[in-house]
Amino acid sequence: MRVTDRRESIELCTESGWQAYDLILDGQMDRDTILRLGKLGDLTYLEMLKQPFYRIEQNFYMIKGLEGADRLRVAMLTGHEEILKRVEETIAQ
């Protein structure tokens, strides 16, 4: 799987010093990819839900989305945009 597009999130966070992007995928987010992404921070994965939700948190960024979705959101503190590349590389593994 790979990221096909990166869109600035419509939910602006810049007033608090955060930026957010929606990463569009060429497939659906699956459990294995969520677990790989989980290595980038502290993973909360609610797989018992009808549509499983995940969130990965670190001091300077947060990654979140739904299993089965074709997108995820990455929010980061201004100056930590390198996480976008790490997320894209992890998804492509």
Wavefront OBJ file of the C-alpha trace (Angstrom):
o trace
v 0.000 0.000 0.000
v 1.132 3.560 -0.532
v 0.073 7.163 0.046
v -1.334 8.694 -3.155
v -2.134 12.193 -1.886
v -1.440 14.491 1.057
v -4.097 17.102 1.868
v -3.961 19.795 4.494
v -6.671 18.997 7.031
v -9.814 21.107 6.982
v -9.679 21.140 10.796
v -7.124 23.867 11.359
v -4.872 23.597 14.385
v -2.310 26.249 13.460
v -3.373 28.689 16.158
v -2.095 26.189 18.717
v 1.138 25.522 16.806
v -0.041 22.245 15.240
v -0.479 21.245 11.599
v -2.577 18.339 10.331
v -2.678 16.440 7.045
v -4.957 13.746 5.696
v -2.985 11.056 3.879
v -4.983 9.335 1.124
v -4.149 5.665 0.523
v -4.408 3.456 -2.558
v -6.047 0.750 -0.432
v -7.788 0.219 2.888
v -5.970 0.501 6.210
v -5.529 -2.997 7.624
v -4.585 -4.433 11.005
v -0.985 -5.245 10.020
v -0.341 -1.693 8.824
v -1.882 -0.262 11.999
v 0.423 -2.422 14.123
v 3.470 -1.303 12.081
v 2.458 2.344 12.505
v 2.062 1.647 16.225
v 5.842 1.332 16.491
v 6.053 5.106 15.869
v 4.524 5.907 19.278
v 2.001 4.798 21.882
v -0.733 2.831 20.108
v -4.375 2.801 21.165
v -6.209 0.283 18.967
v -9.884 -0.351 19.643
v -10.353 -3.352 17.384
v -13.466 -4.544 19.232
v -15.524 -1.691 17.750
v -17.778 -2.207 14.735
v -15.340 0.007 12.812
v -12.007 -0.313 14.654
v -10.279 2.953 15.591
v -6.569 3.568 16.181
v -4.489 6.439 17.512
v -0.714 6.640 17.792
v 0.632 9.386 20.030
v 4.058 10.826 20.634
v 5.067 14.119 22.245
v 5.206 15.983 18.936
v 2.654 14.196 16.740
v -0.497 12.094 16.586
v -1.668 9.637 13.913
v -5.289 8.475 13.863
v -7.828 6.773 11.668
v -10.202 3.874 11.153
v -9.372 0.336 10.101
v -10.796 -0.209 6.619
v -10.595 3.483 5.676
v -8.663 4.793 2.685
v -7.146 7.693 4.655
v -5.604 8.662 7.974
v -4.794 11.920 9.710
v -1.364 12.986 10.916
v -1.136 16.014 13.214
v 2.218 17.363 14.295
v 3.717 20.251 16.176
v 5.146 22.818 13.764
v 8.752 21.881 13.019
v 8.161 18.107 13.166
v 6.910 17.569 9.613
v 9.445 14.760 9.076
v 6.909 12.397 10.657
v 4.909 12.561 7.412
v 7.767 10.861 5.546
v 8.173 8.236 8.291
v 4.444 7.443 8.158
v 4.525 7.132 4.360
v 7.581 4.842 4.525
v 5.976 2.668 7.214
v 2.768 2.286 5.196
v 4.769 1.278 2.103
v 6.623 -1.576 3.901
l 1 2 3 4 5 6 7 8 9 10 11 12 13 14 15 16 17 18 19 20 21 22 23 24 25 26 27 28 29 30 31 32 33 34 35 36 37 38 39 40 41 42 43 44 45 46 47 48 49 50 51 52 53 54 55 56 57 58 59 60 61 62 63 64 65 66 67 68 69 70 71 72 73 74 75 76 77 78 79 80 81 82 83 84 85 86 87 88 89 90 91 92 93
